[in-house]
Amino acid sequence: MLVKDVMNKDVVKISPLMSLKEAIKLMKEKDVKALVVDRSSENDAYGIITYTSILKAIYFEEGDIDLLNVYDVAVKPALSVSGELDIKYAAKMMVNFNIKRLLVIDNNQLQGIVSMTDIIEQLAEQI
């Protein structure tokens, strides 16, 4: 099974210039646990912002996040894989790097996002 077969193609993107509060609001509205931080230019990398990275920022700023923007908190570049990769290698990457999501990039274009949950759900269906 390939990453493209289990990835989520409905990705929610956010500008790196948006405020952290706007990111939290968007995550709540779209009912997602991660947002893809859009590229600033064609040669830029995609990033990712997650509940975990937001929680760390809140902790380090002692709750005062009014002046933080997405680019202050996002992981950039985000780890990514090709849609043509076998899911066992994507899972191995997640375990080795202790992450829950990978961006799916082909030809430097965002195709989707794959999470540990996506892979586990697929494996559960096969059992």
C-alpha positions as CSV (number, residue, x, y, z in Angstrom):
1,M,0.0,0.0,0.0
2,L,1.3,3.4,-0.9
3,V,1.1,6.7,0.9
4,K,-1.1,8.2,-1.8
5,D,-3.7,5.5,-1.0
6,V,-4.1,6.5,2.7
7,M,-3.2,10.3,2.7
8,N,-5.7,13.0,3.3
9,K,-6.0,15.2,0.3
10,D,-8.1,17.8,2.0
11,V,-5.3,19.9,3.5
12,V,-5.9,23.1,5.4
13,K,-3.2,25.7,4.7
14,I,-2.3,28.9,6.6
15,S,-0.1,31.8,5.9
16,P,3.0,32.1,7.9
17,L,2.0,35.7,8.7
18,M,-1.2,34.8,10.4
19,S,-1.4,35.2,14.2
20,L,-1.2,32.1,16.4
21,K,-4.7,32.9,17.7
22,E,-6.0,32.8,14.1
23,A,-4.3,29.4,13.6
24,I,-6.0,28.1,16.7
25,K,-9.4,29.4,15.5
26,L,-8.9,27.9,12.1
27,M,-7.9,24.5,13.6
28,K,-11.1,24.5,15.6
29,E,-13.3,25.6,12.7
30,K,-11.9,23.0,10.3
31,D,-11.7,20.3,13.1
32,V,-8.0,19.5,12.3
33,K,-5.0,18.9,14.5
34,A,-2.4,20.3,12.1
35,L,-2.2,23.1,9.5
36,V,0.2,23.2,6.6
37,V,2.1,26.5,6.6
38,D,2.1,27.7,3.0
39,R,5.3,28.6,1.1
40,S,6.2,32.3,0.8
41,S,7.7,31.7,-2.7
42,E,7.9,29.0,-5.3
43,N,11.3,27.9,-3.9
44,D,10.3,28.0,-0.3
45,A,9.5,24.9,1.8
46,Y,6.2,24.0,3.4
47,G,5.9,24.0,7.1
48,I,3.5,22.5,9.7
49,I,1.9,23.7,12.8
50,T,0.3,21.3,15.2
51,Y,-1.5,21.3,18.6
52,T,1.8,20.2,20.2
53,S,3.8,23.1,18.7
54,I,1.1,25.5,19.8
55,L,1.0,24.1,23.3
56,K,4.8,24.4,23.6
57,A,4.6,28.0,22.5
58,I,1.8,28.7,25.1
59,Y,4.0,27.1,27.8
60,F,7.2,29.0,26.9
61,E,5.4,32.3,26.6
62,E,3.5,31.6,29.9
63,G,0.2,32.0,28.1
64,D,0.9,35.3,26.4
65,I,0.7,34.5,22.7
66,D,-0.8,37.7,21.5
67,L,2.3,38.7,19.6
68,L,3.2,35.3,18.1
69,N,2.7,34.5,14.5
70,V,2.5,31.1,12.7
71,Y,6.1,31.4,11.5
72,D,7.3,31.8,15.2
73,V,5.9,28.4,16.0
74,A,5.8,26.3,12.8
75,V,8.2,23.6,12.0
76,K,9.7,24.5,8.7
77,P,10.7,22.7,6.6
78,A,8.3,20.0,7.5
79,L,9.3,16.4,6.8
80,S,7.8,15.1,3.7
81,V,7.5,12.0,1.6
82,S,6.4,11.0,-1.9
83,G,3.0,9.7,-2.5
84,E,4.6,6.7,-4.2
85,L,6.3,5.6,-1.0
86,D,5.2,2.4,0.7
87,I,3.3,3.2,4.0
88,K,5.7,1.0,6.0
89,Y,8.6,3.4,5.2
90,A,6.4,6.4,6.1
91,A,5.5,4.7,9.4
92,K,9.2,4.0,10.0
93,M,10.1,7.7,9.4
94,M,7.4,8.7,11.9
95,V,8.7,6.4,14.5
96,N,12.4,7.3,13.9
97,F,11.7,11.1,14.1
98,N,9.0,10.9,16.7
99,I,6.4,12.7,14.6
100,K,2.7,12.0,13.9
101,R,2.4,13.6,10.4
102,L,4.2,13.8,7.1
103,L,3.5,16.1,4.2
104,V,3.1,14.4,0.9
105,I,5.0,16.3,-1.8
106,D,5.5,15.4,-5.4
107,N,7.3,17.7,-7.9
108,N,7.6,20.3,-5.1
109,Q,3.8,20.5,-4.9
110,L,1.7,19.7,-1.9
111,Q,-0.5,16.6,-2.6
112,G,-1.7,15.9,0.9
113,I,-0.8,14.9,4.5
114,V,-0.5,11.4,6.0
115,S,-0.8,10.8,9.7
116,M,-0.1,7.9,12.0
117,T,-3.8,7.5,12.4
118,D,-4.3,7.2,8.7
119,I,-1.7,4.4,8.6
120,I,-3.1,2.6,11.7
121,E,-6.7,2.8,10.3
122,Q,-5.5,1.2,7.0
123,L,-3.7,-1.6,8.8
124,A,-6.7,-2.2,11.0
125,E,-8.9,-2.7,7.9
126,Q,-6.5,-5.3,6.6
127,I,-6.5,-7.4,9.7
